[in-house]
Amino acid sequence: MKRPSFAAFTELVSKNPDIKHYKISPSLIKYMSKRTMEFAKERKIRIIPSDGHPGRPQKYDDQERQSIIDSDETPKEISNERGIPLRTVYFIRSGG
């Protein structure tokens, strides 16, 4: 995601005049211009770091991943039984 430009931020505010807070990735907040931050402050809009982590959400939870790692079956058997792509089984077992 690119840093929000002043023009993009003002457009967002003009389309949503009742906006009270704006969530943005913590890594992008430091790249926001002073002009944009001052504009937000004048409009009483709080810039809040988002609490989510970047990237695609994990498809398999920690319990599923651990059971794949601990399994005595071959990767091919795990793949066939659980319907998980073979490459994913290798990726999980490699520590990914």
Secondary structure, DSSP 8 states (H G I E B T S, - for coil): -----HHHHHHHHHH-TT--EEEE-HHHHTTS-HHHHHHHHHTT-EEEE--S-SS---SS-HHHHHHHHH--S-HHHHHHHHT--HHHHHHHHTT-
